[in-house]
Amino acid sequence: MEQLTQSLNHNSFSVIVYVDFLQAFDMLWHQGFILKLYQLHCPYAYLFWMVNYFKDRTVTIDYQGHMSKQVAVLRGAPQGSCFGPKAYIVNHFNLPTIFDRPCEVHLYVDDLAILYSPSIYLKYSQQVDEIQTRINNDLLKLATYAESNHQPINNNKTEFVIYHKTVQIPKIQIFYQGQSILRQNSFKYLGFHIDSKLSFNVMINAQLVKLRKSYSILKYIHRAFPTFFALKIKFFQTYTWPHLYMLASIFCLFSISNQNRINSFYRRCLRLIYCTYRVSSADLHQTLKLPTLKEKFQKCLLKRMKHIQLYEQDLLDCFISYKNIKNDVHQHYNDKPNIIGLPIGRPNKRIIFLAQIDSSTFFDKLCNFTWTN
């Protein structure tokens, strides 16, 4: 999200290709996994133990006392185990390196998303051609990787979204093994619906459907036990709050109207829990001292920020390098030319947008939301 908002600050469009692996855990290639462990200098004791683990594995089905014949298991990892995802991650640890720009490849277990940002030095038509060429070249590399690692790609579920700020969507055609990849206006990645305009309307509507279902149950509890406040609070924290918490990290990107929709639902829950139907919104938080949704989100995001500082150095590096580039470009065109290779004089509009200090990205907005009252 940070890289996407950075790109859209000075480009009119960016493309993300979402790749779906066919039966990811079931297609784990045992020999290839052992080879990857060897390449990562795994101690021989663990390596031999892993070889023995995969050797002569069979499966038998017991249906109402009737036993099937033994079937040899030549591929795959145990379903529902902690070993399966870890083995899959190790097996494809080098996947991002096959692409043209590994820093824009995002792989979470078997969920692969590849961001393509056009060059700010090209005209719009040239940007479209450049992006289309880069994507198709990368998909050729992906096809070679999939064949050599015995991990097929699901063509029917591999899709791409063009994120844009223009009225007309750029026409881009991409292919994988001769089959055209379908373009979508929205895609659900790691539980988040990300639409082409970054309005998050699809995400908000999907969450509100779940929230309204939990609210109807909360109303039923309220009718049966109107003064049992502890029970209603416990239900809210267990079944309603997780759906609201899903929106915490992207709440800063919502429009004012969408933020008001979520705030309104939250206050409706508070009024039902504490039987304060006629209390105004101001009195609800100022007089009764009930926390606002923003305050609850900020409390959660403070923990998230600490986690980012400790474990997500890539995000911080991406953010800091982008700010350094903006400052250097701003100084080059507004103060004194100091970057060799950049033209001197009036730059194009995209470079002007890049040089604007006040343009903010996702991480900017997240920090401002977390630490401002």
Rosetta blueprint (number, residue, H / E / L):
1 M L
2 E H
3 Q H
4 L H
5 T H
6 Q H
7 S H
8 L H
9 N H
10 H H
11 N L
12 S L
13 F E
14 S E
15 V E
16 I E
17 V E
18 Y E
19 V E
20 D E
21 F E
22 L L
23 Q L
24 A L
25 F H
26 D H
27 M H
28 L L
29 W E
30 H H
31 Q H
32 G H
33 F H
34 I H
35 L H
36 K H
37 L H
38 Y H
39 Q H
40 L L
41 H L
42 C L
43 P L
44 Y H
45 A H
46 Y H
47 L H
48 F H
49 W H
50 M H
51 V H
52 N H
53 Y H
54 F H
55 K L
56 D L
57 R L
58 T E
59 V E
60 T L
61 I L
62 D E
63 Y E
64 Q L
65 G L
66 H E
67 M E
68 S L
69 K L
70 Q L
71 V E
72 A E
73 V L
74 L L
75 R E
76 G L
77 A L
78 P L
79 Q L
80 G L
81 S L
82 C L
83 F H
84 G H
85 P H
86 K H
87 A H
88 Y H
89 I H
90 V H
91 N H
92 H L
93 F L
94 N L
95 L H
96 P H
97 T H
98 I H
99 F L
100 D L
101 R L
102 P H
103 C H
104 E H
105 V E
106 H E
107 L E
108 Y E
109 V L
110 D L
111 D E
112 L E
113 A E
114 I E
115 L E
116 Y E
117 S L
118 P L
119 S L
120 I L
121 Y L
122 L L
123 K L
124 Y H
125 S H
126 Q H
127 Q H
128 V H
129 D H
130 E H
131 I H
132 Q H
133 T H
134 R H
135 I H
136 N H
137 N H
138 D H
139 L H
140 L H
141 K H
142 L H
143 A H
144 T H
145 Y H
146 A H
147 E H
148 S H
149 N L
150 H L
151 Q L
152 P L
153 I E
154 N L
155 N L
156 N L
157 K L
158 T L
159 E E
160 F E
161 V E
162 I E
163 Y E
164 H E
165 K L
166 T L
167 V L
168 Q L
169 I L
170 P L
171 K L
172 I L
173 Q L
174 I L
175 F E
176 Y E
177 Q L
178 G L
179 Q E
180 S E
181 I L
182 L E
183 R E
184 Q E
185 N L
186 S E
187 F E
188 K E
189 Y E
190 L L
191 G L
192 F E
193 H E
194 I E
195 D E
196 S L
197 K L
198 L L
199 S L
200 F L
201 N H
202 V H
203 M H
204 I H
205 N H
206 A H
207 Q H
208 L H
209 V H
210 K H
211 L H
212 R H
213 K H
214 S H
215 Y H
216 S H
217 I H
218 L H
219 K H
220 Y H
221 I H
222 H H
223 R H
224 A H
225 F L
226 P L
227 T L
228 F L
229 F H
230 A H
231 L H
232 K H
233 I H
234 K H
235 F H
236 F H
237 Q H
238 T H
239 Y H
240 T H
241 W H
242 P H
243 H H
244 L H
245 Y H
246 M L
247 L L
248 A H
249 S H
250 I H
251 F H
252 C H
253 L H
254 F L
255 S L
256 I H
257 S H
258 N H
259 Q H
260 N H
261 R H
262 I H
263 N H
264 S H
265 F H
266 Y H
267 R H
268 R H
269 C H
270 L H
271 R H
272 L H
273 I H
274 Y H
275 C L
276 T L
277 Y L
278 R L
279 V L
280 S L
281 S H
282 A H
283 D H
284 L H
285 H H
286 Q H
287 T L
288 L L
289 K L
290 L L
291 P L
292 T L
293 L H
294 K H
295 E H
296 K H
297 F H
298 Q H
299 K H
300 C H
301 L H
302 L H
303 K H
304 R H
305 M H
306 K H
307 H H
308 I H
309 Q H
310 L H
311 Y H
312 E L
313 Q H
314 D H
315 L H
316 L H
317 D H
318 C H
319 F H
320 I H
321 S H
322 Y H
323 K H
324 N H
325 I H
326 K H
327 N H
328 D H
329 V H
330 H H
331 Q H
332 H H
333 Y H
334 N H
335 D L
336 K L
337 P L
338 N L
339 I L
340 I L
341 G L
342 L L
343 P L
344 I L
345 G L
346 R L
347 P L
348 N L
349 K H
350 R H
351 I H
352 I H
353 F H
354 L H
355 A H
356 Q L
357 I L
358 D L
359 S L
360 S L
361 T L
362 F H
363 F H
364 D H
365 K H
366 L H
367 C H
368 N H
369 F H
370 T H
371 W H
372 T L
373 N L
